[in-house]
Amino acid sequence: MAKRSSHGKLVETVVLRPLDWTDERTAVVRGTKWFLLRNVPRDSSWMQTLGSAALTAFIVQALTGVILAMYYEPSSAVDPKTGDPIAYSTIVTITNDVTLGWLVRGMHRWGASVFIILLYLHMGRVFLFGAYKYPRELTWVTGVLILATGMLLGFTGYLLPWDQTAYWATVVGINLNGTAPFLGPWLAQFLASGPEIGSSTLPKWYSLHMLLLPGALIALIFVHIYLVTRLGVSSPPWSKEAAGRERPPVEQTGARAGLVRGGGGD
Amino acid sequence: MSDSGNHNQHQPGPSLWPIGFAIGVACLLVGLAISSWFVAAIGLVLAVVFGLLWARDVTREVRGEVPEIEPETRAVAEAPAPEPAPAEAVPAAAPAPLPTYSRSRFLEASTIGLGAAIGAVVTIPVLGFTVLPSFTNLPDNDVDLGPLDSFPEGEYVIATYLAHPTQGEVSRRTVFVRNNGLTNTNKPSFTILYSRCVHLGCPVQPNGPIDEARSKEVEGVQLKPVLAASFGCPCHGGLYDSEGNRQAGPPVRSLDRYTYSIKNGRLVLQDLYAVGNVSGTGASAMISKYPWSVPGTHVDGVEAWLYPIVPSQVTG
């Protein structure tokens, strides 16, 4: 008895008090509980895990991409040692020489397809379950933006090995963009960094692939997951369960109160 | 003008001159930083003029002029009835209520405005740096393919060269050159087809045997004579005849060609142009020539009118 109470005291002192202290200043404990400890419909199934699976695939892409960036060099100049372009030579080095490089590159290369496939499966599930309907319209819209950004990541990443497949596939891709009405030729010329692919194309695509697009994707994922957390998981269409999460009711005057001068409520 | 006077009178009246003074000083400093005496002079003039105006405003009280200070009032959006001015206001205030613009609204607007201006100053050059290098200061396109006798009359030669030697191998390009002999006006005639497919830009290959024995490299240009009965694209099956006319597959026009000039007995490539159709062959061919357009776009026929409405050339 005395032992248990001393144990409880220990937990209180070492864990709970610091948590309270932190939460009082940051609300991080409340936020974590809000994020993780929420009800899901009783009859939700493995189908509803596809989004988490896609997120996991993205995390794998991010981590393996960071490691690959330590060994990859986006230069189209010829490496005097190998006679091949430096970008291609570093890919060969990663694949053949760096310890476990083949594994990390393989994870990144195949994980890209896994990510897109999981996005499509997730999207199909949401579509067939009707989970895009009120109030989750914006969750769907951000999901579509995530898919578009993911495909842009695939498009830009495909060039980086700088082999014949990569080069000509990118020529075709740039020219496809070039046939878009009005802005197409400018878009194509921007992507190629000139009338045709040149020495500054590869660094540009590398920068897009590992700085701009992942940043955009991470931001979109945050918005997407925030919306999922706020609105809760929807139940399958055959379910008798009430779906979604309790949300505070919106006032009749709405969120606009006090926002606009003379708009009422101020 | 004693200390027992109205407290408000000791504060300087609202004035816009300090803003002009600040702009002038900033302009002067920028001018000094970028060593532009012109900008610095403008900044100096602005600073002096607005500084004097400001000083005149501030010293009005000392000099005995009665400043006309508009009383600051709370913003009243719609005031149908004329409200009496606050009691402690300057007696000279006009009886009719003037449209008011309170200090807080001014500060709000100027904060947002200055923030937008600073943001624009930072982002616009960055955006320009992101986009403009793809369109400006592009390297010259003229390429010297070497002496004319590298190109025997009546047969195609695969010429592979570096379009921009400073960029290295990434700028390696291929054209198919045929010396057509002389035209009926006794001018030299060449057919120079660009190897990029006008469907989506893959490398078109001549269909026919390459004469490896006579292949050579002249001043960095690889030359391979070939018996080109037609040209085919490996990507999506586009097929062109020996004049570059589309025969089959997805291309929507004939192979692009280069204009050329002959300088000191050497063949020099100039500009790429799009070709609608070629009738006839060799020196007597009739070529319907159009400004270059991205692969996959029609340059003639009804399709060119229907889709896409693209500027024919980006670089001009």
Boltz contact constraints between the chains, C-beta under 6 A:
constraints:
  - contact:
      token1: [A, 76]
      token2: [B, 170]
      max_distance: 6.0
  - contact:
      token1: [A, 77]
      token2: [B, 168]
      max_distance: 6.0
  - contact:
      token1: [A, 78]
      token2: [B, 169]
      max_distance: 6.0
  - contact:
      token1: [A, 168]
      token2: [B, 202]
      max_distance: 6.0
  - contact:
      token1: [A, 171]
      token2: [B, 201]
      max_distance: 6.0
  - contact:
      token1: [A, 172]
      token2: [B, 200]
      max_distance: 6.0
  - contact:
      token1: [A, 175]
      token2: [B, 200]
      max_distance: 6.0
  - contact:
      token1: [A, 175]
      token2: [B, 201]
      max_distance: 6.0
  - contact:
      token1: [A, 175]
      token2: [B, 295]
      max_distance: 6.0
  - contact:
      token1: [A, 175]
      token2: [B, 296]
      max_distance: 6.0
  - contact:
      token1: [A, 178]
      token2: [B, 294]
      max_distance: 6.0
  - contact:
      token1: [A, 179]
      token2: [B, 296]
      max_distance: 6.0
  - contact:
      token1: [A, 179]
      token2: [B, 297]
      max_distance: 6.0
  - contact:
      token1: [A, 181]
      token2: [B, 308]
      max_distance: 6.0
  - contact:
      token1: [A, 181]
      token2: [B, 309]
      max_distance: 6.0
  - contact:
      token1: [A, 184]
      token2: [B, 310]
      max_distance: 6.0
  - contact:
      token1: [A, 185]
      token2: [B, 294]
      max_distance: 6.0
  - contact:
      token1: [A, 185]
      token2: [B, 310]
      max_distance: 6.0
  - contact:
      token1: [A, 185]
      token2: [B, 314]
      max_distance: 6.0
  - contact:
      token1: [A, 188]
      token2: [B, 294]
      max_distance: 6.0
  - contact:
      token1: [A, 189]
      token2: [B, 134]
      max_distance: 6.0
  - contact:
      token1: [A, 189]
      token2: [B, 314]
      max_distance: 6.0
  - contact:
      token1: [A, 190]
      token2: [B, 134]
      max_distance: 6.0
  - contact:
      token1: [A, 193]
      token2: [B, 134]
      max_distance: 6.0
  - contact:
      token1: [A, 194]
      token2: [B, 134]
      max_distance: 6.0
  - contact:
      token1: [A, 194]
      token2: [B, 138]
      max_distance: 6.0
  - contact:
      token1: [A, 195]
      token2: [B, 315]
      max_distance: 6.0
  - contact:
      token1: [A, 198]
      token2: [B, 167]
      max_distance: 6.0
  - contact:
      token1: [A, 198]
      token2: [B, 170]
      max_distance: 6.0
  - contact:
      token1: [A, 199]
      token2: [B, 167]
      max_distance: 6.0
  - contact:
      token1: [A, 199]
      token2: [B, 170]
      max_distance: 6.0
  - contact:
      token1: [A, 262]
      token2: [B, 77]
      max_distance: 6.0
